Amino acid sequence: MNLRALRLSVILSVLICFGCTESGGDTATDQGASSAGTEKVQESEQDKAESPDAGAEKKEKEKEKSDDGQRAEEPAQHKDKSEAKEEQEKERLAPTHDHKAFKERLKERQEMVSTQIQRYEVTGEKVLAAMRTVPRHAFVRPSDTSLAYADRPLPIGYGQTISQPFIVGYMTDKMQLDDKKKVLEIGTGSAYQAAVAAEIAYEVYSIEILRPLGNSAQKRLADLGYRNVTTKVGDGYFGWEEHGPFDAIIVTAAAPHIPPPLVKQLKPGGRMIIPVGGPFATQYLILVLKGADGKVTSRQLLPVAFVPFTRKQ
């Protein structure tokens, strides 16, 4: 081999070795980069866990859990508030008894209850207390105030009457009212029966077909503070469906038969009392009972004399 060939051979060997070293370097660099990348990912996760943003995110998650727990408690709290509101509303609607009439003629009312009502089958203490409370003299015509506590019906105009105290007490007693019951009265008249029922029941709805009587009754009830009585002028035969069903229905005029719409609006477990019979025939107070299963029964109580049930012409 001559000198020139030897030099070429050496140069070629150096180049080959350099290429091998360079390739090995690239492999080491790739592994180093991979290792460094892994370390960076680990450092990034650690930094994220220790960073203020991560702390805020953790707090946010804890807050969400707390909010979920609070939301779970909200229905119970809302229920408590609703019940409290209902109780508040009931108290607000109770009769106020602020009118001066409630303080007048107290002894006469006591005597009326003891001599006319209590001794004749009316024993419900709530009813007796209501009869002692309601100032009957505020529901009769000015010309009849001296007879307000007599054991007799009195005229109130337009061919209608205010029933004698015993009948009002008796009919109310048969309804077994309490402060959760909703009552419908057919025949507002002077509104005395509505006031007695309102002293016991949660609310009373009353219908009068004669507009002058309906208007004067509404004003009288408002003046006396009976805020739990709602009245309207209309045909009582059809009841007051939008406010039904009712726990008790009291009818204060004699009908030829028991109106089916009233039976329908009576709540299961409810009671209705109604005088039935013609104006020139014997009338009887009828007690209508609707069972929990919706079955309706009735029974005759005692003979009475009521004004006729007036219908819209």
BAFI-3210 file (N, C-alpha, C; in Angstrom, 3 decimals, decimal comma, padded with zeros to 6 digits):
// residues 313
n [1|2|3|4|5|6|7|8|9|10|11|12|13|14|15|16|17|18|19|20|21|22|23|24|25|26|27|28|29|30|31|32|33|34|35|36|37|38|39|40|41|42|43|44|45|46|47|48|49|50|51|52|53|54|55|56|57|58|59|60|61|62|63|64|65|66|67|68|69|70|71|72|73|74|75|76|77|78|79|80|81|82|83|84|85|86|87|88|89|90|91|92|93|94|95|96|97|98|99|100|101|102|103|104|105|106|107|108|109|110|111|112|113|114|115|116|117|118|119|120|121|122|123|124|125|126|127|128|129|130|131|132|133|134|135|136|137|138|139|140|141|142|143|144|145|146|147|148|149|150|151|152|153|154|155|156|157|158|159|160|161|162|163|164|165|166|167|168|169|170|171|172|173|174|175|176|177|178|179|180|181|182|183|184|185|186|187|188|189|190|191|192|193|194|195|196|197|198|199|200|201|202|203|204|205|206|207|208|209|210|211|212|213|214|215|216|217|218|219|220|221|222|223|224|225|226|227|228|229|230|231|232|233|234|235|236|237|238|239|240|241|242|243|244|245|246|247|248|249|250|251|252|253|254|255|256|257|258|259|260|261|262|263|264|265|266|267|268|269|270|271|272|273|274|275|276|277|278|279|280|281|282|283|284|285|286|287|288|289|290|291|292|293|294|295|296|297|298|299|300|301|302|303|304|305|306|307|308|309|310|311|312|313]
n.u [000,883|000,664|001,719|-000,248|-002,600|-002,614|-003,063|-005,682|-007,053|-006,726|-008,033|-010,643|-011,248|-011,249|-013,420|-015,517|-015,460|-016,034|-018,604|-019,931|-019,599|-021,051|-023,642|-024,161|-024,099|-026,400|-028,357|-027,958|-028,586|-031,305|-032,342|-031,660|-033,221|-035,741|-035,782|-035,435|-037,804|-039,718|-039,060|-039,702|-042,492|-043,241|-042,323|-044,004|-046,543|-046,186|-045,677|-048,117|-049,781|-048,825|-049,188|-050,731|-053,050|-053,888|-054,570|-056,688|-058,421|-058,876|-060,174|-062,433|-063,655|-064,203|-066,009|-068,070|-068,932|-069,837|-071,885|-073,572|-074,373|-075,693|-077,740|-079,125|-080,237|-081,948|-084,703|-085,943|-085,592|-087,033|-089,556|-090,034|-090,125|-092,365|-094,389|-094,283|-095,065|-097,673|-098,843|-098,563|-100,172|-102,666|-103,071|-103,206|-105,602|-107,547|-110,530|-110,708|-111,932|-111,966|-113,926|-116,329|-118,737|-118,289|-117,743|-120,045|-123,187|-122,587|-123,501|-126,071|-125,532|-124,278|-126,413|-128,152|-126,763|-126,657|-129,362|-130,826|-129,356|-127,219|-128,600|-130,081|-129,124|-126,837|-123,561|-120,908|-117,950|-116,482|-118,387|-120,224|-118,592|-118,171|-120,760|-121,086|-119,346|-119,867|-121,439|-124,634|-126,498|-125,404|-126,079|-128,708|-131,642|-131,699|-134,120|-134,732|-132,938|-133,352|-134,490|-132,561|-131,321|-133,308|-135,170|-135,857|-136,505|-135,692|-136,863|-134,995|-135,369|-136,385|-137,870|-136,463|-134,839|-133,064|-131,880|-133,152|-131,228|-130,748|-131,023|-128,926|-126,710|-127,097|-126,938|-124,321|-122,890|-123,293|-121,592|-119,061|-116,685|-113,301|-110,174|-108,943|-110,683|-112,558|-115,308|-118,433|-121,108|-124,502|-126,611|-126,211|-127,526|-127,999|-125,433|-124,824|-124,708|-122,472|-120,494|-120,450|-119,536|-117,055|-115,662|-114,679|-113,782|-111,201|-111,547|-114,302|-116,647|-119,232|-122,416|-124,812|-127,918|-129,475|-128,746|-128,758|-128,768|-126,461|-124,463|-124,681|-124,104|-121,466|-120,168|-120,778|-119,447|-116,812|-116,556|-116,737|-114,482|-114,137|-112,094|-111,638|-113,771|-115,275|-117,374|-119,950|-122,231|-124,673|-126,042|-126,629|-127,118|-125,331|-123,037|-119,594|-117,350|-114,623|-113,376|-113,674|-112,771|-115,068|-114,929|-117,165|-120,601|-123,074|-126,422|-128,818|-131,470|-134,585|-134,568|-136,070|-134,885|-131,736|-129,078|-127,211|-124,680|-123,628|-123,213|-121,232|-119,156|-118,464|-116,011|-114,358|-115,164|-116,424|-119,146|-122,565|-125,241|-128,670|-131,838|-134,683|-137,523|-140,820|-142,241|-144,813|-144,989|-143,937|-140,740|-137,433|-134,368|-131,571|-128,826|-125,997|-123,556|-120,328|-118,394|-114,975|-114,466|-116,009|-118,670|-122,042|-124,218|-127,277|-129,244|-132,225|-132,835|-134,323|-137,590|-138,138|-138,528|-137,853|-137,027|-137,751|-135,476|-133,925|-133,700|-131,779|-133,466]
n.v [-001,183|002,154|005,374|007,333|005,845|004,787|007,040|007,736|005,541|005,798|008,245|007,541|005,628|007,177|008,874|007,023|006,084|008,486|008,927|006,798|007,494|009,878|008,977|007,391|009,384|010,827|008,977|008,816|011,424|011,466|009,684|011,042|013,326|012,174|011,281|013,692|014,885|013,302|013,893|016,570|016,421|015,166|017,093|019,133|018,162|018,070|020,754|021,746|020,619|021,941|024,579|027,896|028,060|025,423|025,020|026,740|025,492|023,121|024,114|025,075|022,710|021,577|023,484|023,069|020,540|021,221|022,968|021,162|019,622|021,590|022,182|019,799|020,054|022,104|021,535|020,588|022,813|024,654|023,544|023,852|026,645|027,084|025,888|027,523|029,900|029,266|028,944|031,506|032,837|031,730|032,743|035,417|035,560|035,085|036,007|039,388|040,668|043,286|045,190|047,274|046,045|043,471|043,719|044,463|043,768|041,327|039,730|039,049|037,390|035,277|034,283|033,581|031,422|029,585|029,122|028,710|027,178|025,475|023,721|022,197|019,766|020,783|020,571|020,936|022,471|024,367|025,414|026,518|028,460|030,078|031,035|032,541|034,541|035,870|038,851|038,954|041,009|042,751|041,815|042,019|043,937|047,465|048,124|045,815|045,235|045,010|042,546|040,794|038,654|036,943|033,850|033,187|033,417|036,265|038,857|039,973|041,396|041,444|039,139|037,258|035,653|035,808|033,011|031,398|031,412|028,784|027,008|027,826|027,230|024,451|023,418|024,170|022,713|020,083|019,914|019,469|021,143|022,427|024,250|023,715|023,211|023,715|025,590|025,681|027,845|028,043|030,549|033,316|035,463|037,368|036,958|035,927|033,144|032,473|033,943|032,692|030,132|030,888|031,592|029,228|027,571|027,209|028,646|030,253|030,053|031,790|031,981|034,120|034,636|036,910|040,088|042,650|041,732|040,159|042,074|043,757|041,936|041,259|043,707|043,989|041,804|042,489|044,899|043,925|042,464|039,873|038,229|035,778|034,983|034,621|036,028|035,813|036,823|034,799|031,760|029,405|026,708|025,431|025,468|026,240|025,632|026,140|026,607|024,319|020,899|020,810|020,644|020,890|021,659|024,033|024,609|027,093|027,385|025,971|023,269|021,517|019,111|017,415|019,148|017,801|018,952|020,034|017,798|016,581|018,412|018,031|017,010|013,791|012,175|014,373|016,614|017,562|019,752|020,267|021,781|020,097|020,055|021,211|024,589|024,584|022,225|019,648|020,234|018,906|018,798|017,527|015,418|014,926|012,593|011,947|009,235|008,044|006,502|007,664|007,030|007,982|008,850|009,561|011,111|011,797|014,537|016,622|018,235|021,331|024,867|026,655|029,405|029,285|027,698|029,740|030,089|031,073|032,873]
n.w [000,000|-000,903|000,231|-000,116|-000,286|002,253|003,874|003,090|004,009|006,810|007,285|006,539|008,484|010,796|010,283|010,257|012,914|014,265|013,364|014,646|017,334|017,380|016,820|019,091|021,002|020,340|021,106|023,868|024,519|023,838|025,743|028,022|027,668|027,772|030,406|031,699|030,876|032,187|034,827|034,782|034,402|036,793|038,584|037,770|038,502|041,274|041,791|041,034|042,960|045,174|044,629|044,915|043,345|043,215|045,874|046,088|044,337|045,707|047,977|046,726|045,890|048,377|049,286|047,468|048,301|050,820|050,092|048,807|050,967|052,380|050,600|050,747|053,236|052,866|051,940|054,331|055,988|054,499|054,694|057,429|057,541|055,932|057,433|059,664|058,494|057,721|060,234|061,178|059,367|059,996|062,570|061,967|060,584|062,450|064,305|065,487|067,687|068,560|068,325|069,938|070,536|071,417|074,081|075,197|076,818|078,059|080,204|079,399|077,255|078,535|080,067|078,013|076,857|079,006|079,656|077,283|075,488|076,487|078,162|076,447|074,861|073,571|073,997|073,379|074,270|072,823|071,114|072,916|074,066|071,830|071,378|073,640|073,066|070,563|069,661|069,566|069,379|067,577|065,130|064,517|063,475|064,201|065,468|066,781|068,763|071,505|071,745|071,084|072,472|073,063|073,093|070,269|066,700|064,626|062,429|059,583|057,355|053,842|053,820|055,290|058,166|061,336|062,883|065,881|068,943|070,041|067,831|066,175|067,810|068,089|065,435|064,800|066,707|065,852|063,739|064,625|064,804|064,527|064,909|062,490|060,519|057,498|056,471|054,768|054,321|053,477|052,736|054,003|055,296|058,160|058,959|061,426|062,068|060,519|061,855|064,382|063,648|062,644|064,911|065,789|063,637|061,061|058,650|056,994|054,399|052,861|051,298|049,913|048,429|048,116|047,229|048,711|051,404|051,350|050,864|053,139|055,156|054,583|055,108|057,825|059,000|058,389|059,822|062,421|062,640|061,612|059,997|058,908|057,419|054,307|051,926|049,383|046,774|045,404|043,906|046,194|045,833|044,173|045,596|046,400|044,560|043,878|046,274|047,667|048,692|051,522|055,099|056,607|056,007|056,294|056,014|055,880|055,138|054,162|052,017|049,220|048,718|049,258|047,949|045,281|044,345|046,707|048,316|046,827|047,183|049,757|051,992|052,287|055,279|056,158|057,281|056,895|057,591|057,145|056,663|055,521|053,474|052,469|052,308|053,410|054,648|056,975|058,205|058,523|060,298|058,740|059,080|057,263|056,431|055,204|054,533|055,024|052,845|050,960|050,982|051,444|054,040|055,811|058,426|060,226|062,383|064,057|064,137|062,399|061,547|058,853|056,655|053,096|050,782|048,622|045,130|042,227|039,754]
ca.u [000,000|001,490|001,456|-001,529|-003,680|-002,621|-003,703|-007,115|-007,591|-006,781|-009,087|-011,927|-011,468|-011,585|-014,776|-016,473|-015,512|-016,702|-020,053|-020,449|-019,647|-022,128|-024,894|-024,286|-024,405|-027,815|-029,148|-027,835|-029,338|-032,732|-032,677|-031,589|-034,387|-036,899|-035,694|-035,706|-039,230|-040,440|-038,844|-040,475|-043,899|-043,399|-042,197|-045,190|-047,629|-045,889|-045,892|-049,570|-050,346|-048,383|-049,397|-051,916|-054,219|-054,339|-055,218|-057,988|-059,270|-059,245|-061,173|-063,642|-064,290|-064,753|-067,178|-069,136|-069,452|-070,595|-073,107|-074,449|-074,954|-076,640|-078,909|-079,870|-080,978|-082,875|-086,114|-086,440|-085,681|-088,130|-090,784|-090,226|-090,547|-093,731|-095,282|-094,322|-095,848|-099,067|-099,285|-098,655|-101,331|-103,849|-103,224|-103,582|-106,978|-108,481|-111,322|-109,925|-112,686|-111,655|-115,134|-116,918|-119,889|-117,871|-117,693|-121,392|-124,246|-121,947|-124,344|-127,185|-125,026|-124,068|-127,735|-128,652|-126,099|-127,008|-130,794|-131,420|-128,509|-126,484|-129,518|-130,776|-128,314|-125,622|-122,580|-119,543|-117,457|-116,083|-119,617|-120,750|-117,701|-118,437|-122,054|-120,873|-118,458|-120,431|-122,464|-125,828|-127,209|-124,796|-126,521|-130,149|-132,002|-131,700|-135,419|-134,888|-131,792|-133,809|-134,883|-131,455|-130,947|-134,515|-135,163|-136,764|-135,951|-136,072|-136,788|-133,858|-135,727|-136,421|-138,499|-135,504|-134,753|-131,909|-132,403|-133,079|-129,903|-130,614|-130,825|-127,561|-125,800|-127,324|-126,387|-122,859|-122,395|-123,331|-120,523|-117,807|-115,648|-112,092|-109,466|-108,350|-111,790|-113,043|-116,769|-119,257|-122,464|-125,427|-127,599|-125,494|-128,503|-127,408|-124,035|-124,625|-124,246|-121,099|-119,614|-120,303|-118,652|-115,713|-114,999|-114,099|-113,153|-110,078|-112,100|-115,698|-117,108|-120,679|-123,082|-126,152|-128,484|-130,067|-127,609|-128,722|-128,347|-125,066|-123,599|-124,686|-123,420|-120,028|-119,715|-120,902|-118,354|-115,558|-116,544|-116,562|-113,152|-114,144|-111,259|-111,590|-115,020|-115,356|-118,757|-120,256|-123,639|-124,844|-126,965|-125,948|-127,400|-124,148|-121,891|-118,466|-116,445|-113,205|-112,826|-113,909|-113,899|-115,278|-115,084|-118,536|-121,498|-124,252|-127,447|-129,731|-132,788|-135,158|-134,558|-136,958|-134,044|-130,324|-128,448|-126,063|-123,378|-123,118|-122,704|-119,976|-118,122|-118,191|-114,782|-114,507|-115,094|-117,102|-120,524|-123,442|-126,543|-129,544|-133,274|-135,305|-138,992|-141,476|-142,640|-146,089|-144,931|-143,016|-139,312|-136,556|-132,926|-130,943|-127,366|-125,397|-122,180|-119,586|-117,344|-113,631|-114,516|-116,887|-120,062|-122,860|-125,387|-127,973|-130,236|-133,128|-132,538|-135,492|-138,433|-137,765|-139,259|-136,916|-137,468|-137,433|-134,209|-134,181|-132,855|-131,680|-134,471]
ca.v [000,000|003,354|006,383|008,005|004,922|004,647|008,239|007,646|004,512|006,370|009,268|006,843|004,998|008,259|009,332|005,980|006,117|009,736|008,721|005,928|008,287|010,861|008,256|007,044|010,642|011,135|008,047|009,251|012,681|011,142|009,105|012,144|014,186|011,450|011,304|015,072|015,131|012,644|014,679|017,818|016,107|014,949|018,394|019,922|017,683|018,488|022,208|021,995|020,269|022,875|025,955|028,580|027,726|024,098|025,212|027,365|024,473|022,208|024,809|025,163|021,398|021,434|024,368|022,416|019,503|021,899|023,476|020,021|019,301|022,652|022,012|018,654|020,490|023,174|021,169|020,537|024,189|025,286|023,016|024,513|028,021|027,045|025,607|028,732|030,894|028,864|029,237|032,970|033,217|031,347|033,709|036,697|035,511|034,876|037,195|040,304|040,993|044,660|046,026|047,516|045,172|042,256|044,019|044,860|042,797|040,046|038,946|038,512|036,258|034,177|033,741|032,944|030,127|028,661|028,809|028,341|026,325|024,456|022,756|021,445|018,885|021,406|020,407|021,227|023,663|025,375|026,051|027,346|029,627|030,941|031,689|033,565|035,580|036,639|039,818|038,757|042,276|043,453|041,152|042,220|045,306|048,377|048,087|044,538|044,963|044,622|041,129|040,067|037,445|036,168|032,516|033,252|034,017|037,663|039,241|040,825|042,039|040,665|037,851|036,347|035,768|035,306|031,858|031,493|031,004|027,340|026,353|028,150|026,432|023,040|023,103|024,306|021,607|018,850|019,943|019,047|022,008|022,808|025,347|023,289|022,887|024,705|025,505|026,382|028,147|028,454|031,447|034,161|036,213|038,429|036,520|035,469|031,758|032,488|034,450|031,652|029,104|031,470|031,601|027,900|027,001|027,911|029,632|030,058|030,640|031,911|032,438|034,699|034,908|038,252|041,012|043,603|041,027|039,756|043,253|044,226|040,912|041,412|044,893|043,718|040,899|043,251|045,846|043,180|041,843|038,453|038,175|034,417|034,703|035,160|035,941|036,211|036,772|033,787|030,659|028,456|025,320|024,870|025,539|027,124|024,539|026,509|026,593|023,008|020,385|021,399|019,730|021,030|022,529|024,415|025,229|027,797|027,548|024,646|022,848|020,371|017,921|017,723|019,446|016,952|019,640|020,209|016,487|016,385|019,297|017,633|016,220|012,510|012,411|015,637|016,630|018,646|019,828|020,999|021,555|019,600|020,033|022,331|025,695|024,301|020,846|019,491|020,246|018,247|018,955|016,285|015,360|014,137|012,192|011,294|008,407|008,133|005,815|008,425|006,605|009,036|008,438|010,707|010,769|012,873|014,975|017,177|019,104|022,749|025,737|027,585|030,059|028,428|027,800|030,573|029,802|032,139|032,702]
ca.w [000,000|-000,950|001,281|-000,373|000,078|003,717|004,425|002,837|004,918|008,171|007,295|006,485|009,794|011,749|009,987|010,703|014,387|014,649|013,129|015,711|018,562|017,238|016,937|020,502|021,694|020,106|021,905|025,264|024,644|023,834|027,045|029,001|027,455|028,274|031,864|032,122|030,662|033,272|036,030|034,671|034,628|038,226|039,247|037,449|039,353|042,646|041,861|040,959|044,255|046,200|044,182|045,460|042,544|043,632|047,168|045,826|043,723|046,777|048,791|045,935|045,957|049,723|049,347|046,730|049,175|051,872|049,463|048,580|052,267|052,728|049,748|051,266|054,410|052,497|051,959|055,707|056,475|053,779|055,276|058,717|057,274|055,411|058,554|060,494|057,761|057,818|061,592|061,255|058,575|060,747|063,657|061,364|060,123|063,558|064,653|066,320|068,918|068,975|068,270|071,266|070,759|072,136|075,517|075,612|077,098|078,355|081,107|078,613|076,470|079,479|080,386|076,788|076,716|080,097|079,717|075,994|074,648|077,230|078,773|075,408|074,005|073,039|075,078|072,925|074,959|071,833|070,622|074,007|074,181|070,673|071,590|074,678|072,530|069,437|070,118|068,716|069,171|066,438|063,901|064,316|063,104|065,369|066,160|067,483|069,648|072,843|071,679|070,463|073,209|073,343|072,491|069,127|065,479|064,414|061,009|059,189|056,096|052,602|054,076|055,924|059,618|062,067|063,633|067,334|069,421|070,214|066,533|065,724|068,618|067,804|064,112|064,872|067,519|065,060|062,730|065,280|064,240|065,265|064,237|061,221|059,611|056,529|056,499|053,786|054,774|052,422|053,337|054,969|056,092|058,988|059,171|062,806|062,026|059,994|062,910|065,402|063,079|062,475|066,213|066,023|062,446|060,446|057,726|056,631|053,137|052,998|050,070|050,091|047,108|048,084|047,231|049,837|052,612|051,173|051,013|054,529|055,950|054,339|055,841|059,270|059,367|058,324|060,944|063,670|062,655|061,211|058,795|058,356|056,701|052,945|051,456|048,007|046,389|044,368|044,149|047,054|045,443|043,514|046,492|046,054|044,185|043,850|047,636|048,253|049,450|052,845|056,230|057,110|055,239|057,076|055,167|056,800|054,524|053,907|050,614|048,975|048,735|049,519|046,655|044,950|044,311|048,068|048,737|046,102|047,737|051,136|052,080|052,976|056,721|056,433|057,765|056,430|058,238|056,234|056,839|054,283|053,511|051,814|053,188|054,071|055,127|058,097|057,850|059,482|060,140|058,299|059,195|056,175|056,735|054,119|055,110|054,435|051,554|050,077|051,142|052,062|054,825|056,419|059,444|060,630|063,739|064,766|063,296|062,433|060,627|058,227|055,418|051,958|050,058|047,443|043,964|041,232|038,719]
c.u [000,907|001,016|000,118|-002,701|-003,796|-003,339|-005,238|-007,765|-007,738|-007,929|-010,466|-012,260|-011,883|-013,015|-015,821|-016,611|-016,242|-018,209|-020,643|-020,590|-020,791|-023,474|-025,139|-024,629|-025,853|-028,698|-029,131|-028,640|-030,828|-033,161|-032,670|-032,798|-035,643|-036,942|-036,034|-037,181|-040,057|-040,326|-039,663|-041,951|-044,167|-043,324|-043,442|-046,366|-047,443|-046,145|-047,383|-050,225|-050,011|-048,680|-050,637|-053,187|-054,788|-055,072|-056,606|-058,958|-059,771|-060,350|-062,525|-064,418|-064,933|-066,009|-068,374|-069,785|-070,336|-071,926|-074,100|-075,147|-075,999|-077,915|-079,766|-080,719|-082,062|-084,334|-086,704|-086,608|-086,851|-089,475|-091,088|-090,732|-091,987|-094,731|-095,420|-095,184|-097,336|-099,638|-099,495|-099,915|-102,620|-104,118|-103,711|-105,059|-108,002|-109,280|-110,589|-110,582|-112,378|-112,893|-115,783|-118,082|-119,530|-117,849|-119,062|-122,277|-123,710|-122,839|-125,505|-126,750|-124,794|-125,401|-128,348|-128,067|-126,566|-128,468|-131,383|-130,635|-127,912|-127,399|-130,237|-129,798|-127,048|-124,584|-121,145|-119,036|-117,046|-117,298|-120,184|-119,911|-117,942|-119,733|-121,963|-120,099|-119,136|-121,549|-123,690|-126,546|-126,632|-125,270|-128,017|-130,409|-132,023|-133,010|-135,610|-133,764|-132,216|-134,184|-133,741|-131,149|-132,159|-134,457|-136,162|-136,029|-136,453|-135,972|-135,580|-134,122|-135,682|-136,984|-137,600|-135,447|-133,362|-132,444|-132,285|-131,737|-129,723|-130,302|-129,410|-126,544|-125,891|-126,681|-124,863|-122,248|-122,321|-122,218|-119,157|-116,594|-114,430|-111,328|-108,709|-109,420|-112,175|-114,543|-117,380|-120,632|-123,292|-126,540|-126,966|-126,450|-127,852|-125,915|-123,775|-124,104|-122,797|-120,116|-119,384|-119,359|-117,215|-114,951|-114,251|-113,252|-111,980|-110,574|-113,522|-115,966|-118,631|-121,291|-124,486|-126,701|-129,076|-128,967|-127,626|-128,282|-126,884|-124,102|-123,525|-123,972|-121,899|-119,459|-119,732|-119,745|-117,008|-115,451|-116,256|-115,234|-113,121|-113,406|-111,169|-112,925|-114,975|-116,771|-118,849|-121,759|-123,767|-125,845|-126,239|-126,163|-126,153|-122,884|-120,831|-117,280|-114,969|-112,553|-113,032|-112,687|-113,919|-115,410|-116,511|-119,316|-122,753|-125,224|-128,512|-131,075|-133,276|-135,221|-135,513|-136,198|-132,602|-129,614|-127,221|-124,728|-122,777|-122,543|-121,349|-118,846|-117,805|-116,976|-115,073|-114,256|-115,840|-118,559|-121,293|-124,728|-127,429|-131,005|-133,895|-136,810|-139,556|-141,913|-143,938|-146,167|-143,960|-141,579|-138,523|-135,101|-132,341|-129,428|-126,841|-123,940|-121,554|-118,420|-116,008|-113,578|-115,431|-118,352|-120,840|-124,045|-126,038|-128,924|-131,006|-132,886|-133,769|-136,309|-138,084|-138,679|-138,294|-137,579|-137,053|-136,046|-134,471|-133,196|-132,837|-132,676|-133,852]
c.v [001,214|004,343|007,054|007,116|004,773|005,839|008,190|006,648|005,043|007,373|008,617|006,218|006,034|008,721|008,335|005,999|007,344|009,618|007,857|006,688|009,253|010,198|007,872|008,261|011,001|010,244|008,451|010,511|012,414|010,575|010,164|013,039|013,528|011,483|012,684|015,404|014,520|013,427|015,957|017,584|015,917|016,251|019,241|019,512|018,128|019,970|022,526|021,725|021,291|024,326|026,570|028,237|026,374|024,195|025,795|026,355|023,485|022,815|024,871|023,844|021,165|022,278|023,731|021,325|020,105|022,409|022,345|019,622|020,314|022,520|020,844|019,053|021,500|022,744|021,145|021,941|024,904|024,845|023,701|025,934|028,069|026,814|026,833|029,802|030,568|029,193|030,732|033,440|032,898|032,346|035,050|036,716|035,348|036,150|038,077|040,629|042,401|045,572|046,126|046,570|043,916|042,461|044,389|043,638|041,382|039,146|038,312|037,316|035,047|033,494|033,016|031,534|029,138|028,236|028,288|027,276|025,152|023,361|021,894|020,794|019,510|021,417|020,734|022,534|024,760|026,127|026,974|028,610|030,604|031,712|032,762|034,763|036,475|037,559|039,775|040,065|043,089|042,898|041,311|043,677|046,184|048,332|046,816|044,248|044,532|043,139|040,225|038,741|036,627|034,844|032,455|033,772|035,451|038,006|040,141|041,528|041,065|039,257|036,839|036,595|035,391|034,200|032,080|030,931|029,497|026,641|026,607|027,303|024,955|022,635|023,170|023,126|020,306|018,787|019,542|019,830|022,118|023,818|024,933|023,047|024,081|024,492|026,257|026,596|028,594|029,264|032,308|034,907|037,354|038,197|036,065|034,028|031,679|032,938|033,408|030,558|029,606|031,564|030,288|027,432|027,835|029,003|029,239|030,759|030,641|032,548|032,937|035,061|036,312|039,300|042,012|042,950|040,613|040,914|043,730|043,223|041,030|042,598|044,649|042,835|041,626|044,213|045,149|042,421|040,369|038,294|036,779|033,989|035,395|034,965|036,254|036,129|035,767|032,735|029,569|026,995|024,641|024,949|026,513|026,220|024,904|026,541|025,251|022,103|020,952|020,311|019,749|021,973|022,754|025,144|025,810|028,137|026,160|024,346|021,671|019,043|018,353|017,959|018,558|017,691|019,853|018,901|016,226|017,207|019,014|016,702|014,846|012,691|013,664|015,469|017,797|018,587|020,747|020,732|021,149|019,532|021,273|023,395|025,445|022,847|020,785|019,446|019,538|018,643|017,588|016,411|014,412|013,865|011,552|010,534|008,605|007,476|006,519|008,035|007,652|008,424|009,681|010,209|012,019|013,224|015,488|018,069|020,574|023,543|026,801|028,263|029,185|028,728|028,553|030,238|031,009|031,863|032,694]
c.w [000,000|000,098|001,089|000,045|001,575|004,367|004,248|003,786|006,325|008,294|007,347|007,826|010,835|011,557|010,474|012,201|014,886|014,500|014,196|017,000|018,519|017,393|018,377|021,315|021,539|020,971|023,373|025,494|024,703|025,184|028,141|028,887|027,995|029,795|032,394|031,985|031,766|034,556|036,003|034,934|036,110|039,005|039,025|038,326|040,796|042,822|041,889|042,304|045,313|045,858|044,833|044,696|042,949|044,966|046,993|045,244|044,773|047,649|048,065|045,982|047,319|049,893|048,634|047,573|050,274|051,333|049,228|049,871|052,674|051,910|050,219|052,459|054,069|052,503|053,361|056,268|055,827|054,344|056,601|058,530|056,785|056,528|059,455|059,835|057,848|059,195|061,782|060,540|059,327|061,865|063,121|060,989|061,254|063,831|065,662|067,655|069,446|069,020|069,651|071,578|071,546|073,658|076,082|075,879|077,358|079,216|080,349|077,777|077,363|079,801|079,187|076,651|077,775|080,073|078,408|075,234|075,418|077,791|077,747|074,426|073,420|074,159|074,666|073,512|073,980|071,300|071,690|074,185|073,037|070,852|072,679|074,126|071,499|069,922|069,198|068,431|068,015|065,098|063,638|063,916|064,354|066,156|066,984|068,485|071,053|072,904|071,202|071,151|073,659|072,582|071,330|067,891|065,349|062,928|060,744|057,857|054,927|052,815|054,748|057,434|060,119|062,971|065,130|067,818|069,557|068,895|066,012|066,486|068,288|066,473|064,112|065,622|066,716|064,014|063,302|064,736|065,151|064,415|062,977|060,162|058,722|056,337|055,327|054,396|053,576|053,081|054,417|055,880|056,844|059,231|060,604|062,845|061,522|061,067|063,993|064,899|062,985|063,787|066,465|064,840|061,950|059,500|057,343|055,305|053,177|051,748|050,406|048,711|046,988|048,264|048,390|051,144|052,535|051,389|052,470|055,442|055,802|055,121|057,354|059,750|059,374|059,511|062,274|063,727|062,328|059,880|058,190|057,740|055,342|052,443|049,972|047,796|045,251|044,784|044,938|046,694|044,875|044,371|046,006|045,727|044,259|045,225|048,346|048,134|050,866|053,916|056,761|056,202|056,076|056,158|056,081|056,168|054,117|052,413|050,421|048,968|049,019|048,182|046,388|044,867|045,700|048,612|048,091|046,709|049,207|051,150|052,691|054,477|057,136|056,838|057,153|057,228|057,408|056,605|055,498|054,468|052,853|052,804|053,939|054,543|056,303|057,582|058,953|059,210|059,811|058,462|058,123|056,521|055,508|054,737|054,421|053,067|050,556|050,185|051,933|052,792|055,414|057,482|059,868|062,093|064,480|063,840|063,497|061,510|060,103|057,033|054,237|051,363|048,752|046,338|043,024|040,122|037,326]
res [m|n|l|r|a|l|r|l|s|v|i|l|s|v|l|i|c|f|g|c|t|e|s|g|g|d|t|a|t|d|q|g|a|s|s|a|g|t|e|k|v|q|e|s|e|q|d|k|a|e|s|p|d|a|g|a|e|k|k|e|k|e|k|e|k|s|d|d|g|q|r|a|e|e|p|a|q|h|k|d|k|s|e|a|k|e|e|q|e|k|e|r|l|a|p|t|h|d|h|k|a|f|k|e|r|l|k|e|r|q|e|m|v|s|t|q|i|q|r|y|e|v|t|g|e|k|v|l|a|a|m|r|t|v|p|r|h|a|f|v|r|p|s|d|t|s|l|a|y|a|d|r|p|l|p|i|g|y|g|q|t|i|s|q|p|f|i|v|g|y|m|t|d|k|m|q|l|d|d|k|k|k|v|l|e|i|g|t|g|s|a|y|q|a|a|v|a|a|e|i|a|y|e|v|y|s|i|e|i|l|r|p|l|g|n|s|a|q|k|r|l|a|d|l|g|y|r|n|v|t|t|k|v|g|d|g|y|f|g|w|e|e|h|g|p|f|d|a|i|i|v|t|a|a|a|p|h|i|p|p|p|l|v|k|q|l|k|p|g|g|r|m|i|i|p|v|g|g|p|f|a|t|q|y|l|i|l|v|l|k|g|a|d|g|k|v|t|s|r|q|l|l|p|v|a|f|v|p|f|t|r|k|q]
***
